Every structure is written in C-alpha cells, then in structure tokens.
C-alpha cells in the first residue's frame, strides 16, 4: 500500500521550486556542501562527482549559447537570401 504523503513536506523534498527560480549554475553545484551523517557517503567522492556534473553543465550551457548564436546567424542569412533571390509576389 502507498503511504500517504505528509502535508508539511513537499513530495520533492523542497529542492525544486516554481519555474520562476533561476536554474542551477556550475558554481552552485561545485560549492554545494552536505551535512555529515554517520555512515554517510564519502565526501571526497561526492565532491569529485559534483565537480564533474558542474563541468558538464558549464559545457552544455556554452554549447547552447553557440547553437543559439548559429541559429540566429542562419536565420539572418536565409532572410537576406530570400529577400534578394526569392520571387516577389505581385498581385
């Protein structure tokens, strides 16, 4: 049987908020620290993994910017070409 969810705690643990929150940055991932718990995870391993995730996030965001710039450039060139070479409609 499914346990009923506690109304005081959101189902996502409170980590994900509304769409108005800014996305995580690579620096936020790198700098994130977790509290120590008995028999917890290896902090060095967690830290290394967070750095890897942050690096991949930073690279993905750089690629996204490059793709958006290339898309805008292609749209400009296509619009220019169409205005010069496409037959104009004369009614």
C-alpha positions as CSV (number, residue, x, y, z in Angstrom):
1,X,0.0,0.0,0.0
2,X,1.1,3.5,-0.7
3,X,1.8,5.7,2.3
4,X,0.0,9.0,2.4
5,X,2.3,12.0,1.9
6,X,2.9,14.3,4.8
7,X,1.3,17.7,4.1
8,X,4.1,19.5,5.8
9,X,6.8,18.3,3.4
10,X,6.5,18.6,-0.4
11,X,6.9,15.4,-2.4
12,X,10.2,16.7,-3.9
13,X,11.8,17.4,-0.6
14,X,11.6,21.1,-1.2
15,X,14.5,21.1,-3.7
16,X,12.6,22.0,-6.9
17,X,10.6,25.2,-6.8
18,X,8.5,27.0,-9.3
19,X,9.5,27.9,-12.8
20,X,10.5,31.4,-11.6
21,X,13.6,30.1,-9.9
22,X,16.8,30.6,-11.7
23,X,18.5,27.4,-13.0
24,X,21.5,25.9,-11.1
25,X,24.9,27.2,-12.1
26,X,28.1,25.2,-12.3
27,X,29.4,27.2,-9.3
28,X,26.4,26.3,-7.2
29,X,27.0,22.6,-7.9
30,X,30.7,22.9,-7.2
31,X,30.2,24.8,-3.9
32,X,27.4,22.6,-2.6
33,X,28.2,21.1,0.8
34,X,26.2,18.4,2.5
35,X,25.9,17.8,6.2
36,X,27.9,14.9,7.6
37,X,26.0,11.9,8.8
38,X,27.0,8.8,10.5
39,X,27.9,6.1,7.9
40,X,27.3,8.7,5.2
41,X,28.8,8.9,1.7
42,X,32.5,9.5,1.1
43,X,32.8,13.3,1.0
44,X,35.7,13.2,-1.4
45,X,33.8,11.0,-3.9
46,X,30.7,13.3,-3.7
47,X,32.8,16.4,-4.2
48,X,34.5,14.8,-7.2
49,X,31.2,13.9,-8.7
50,X,29.7,17.3,-8.2
51,X,32.7,18.9,-9.9
52,X,32.2,16.5,-12.9
53,X,28.5,17.4,-13.1
54,X,29.3,21.1,-12.8
55,X,31.8,20.9,-15.6
56,X,29.4,19.1,-17.9
57,X,26.7,21.7,-17.1
58,X,29.0,24.5,-17.9
59,X,30.0,22.9,-21.2
60,X,26.3,22.3,-22.1
61,X,25.4,25.9,-21.4
62,X,28.4,27.1,-23.6
63,X,27.2,24.8,-26.4
64,X,23.6,26.1,-26.0
65,X,24.8,29.7,-26.4
66,X,26.8,28.7,-29.5
67,X,23.9,26.9,-31.1
68,X,21.6,29.8,-30.4
69,X,24.0,32.3,-32.0
70,X,24.5,30.0,-35.0
71,X,20.7,29.7,-35.4
72,X,20.3,33.4,-35.3
73,X,23.0,33.8,-37.9
74,X,21.5,31.2,-40.2
75,X,18.1,32.9,-39.9
76,X,19.6,36.3,-40.8
77,X,21.4,34.9,-43.8
78,X,18.4,33.0,-45.0
79,X,16.2,36.1,-44.7
80,X,18.7,38.1,-46.6
81,X,18.9,35.5,-49.3
82,X,15.2,35.2,-49.6
83,X,14.8,39.0,-49.9
84,X,17.3,39.0,-52.8
85,X,16.5,35.8,-54.7
86,X,13.0,34.7,-53.9
87,X,10.5,35.7,-56.5
88,X,8.4,38.6,-55.2
89,X,4.6,38.2,-55.1
90,X,2.9,40.7,-57.4
91,X,-0.9,40.7,-57.2
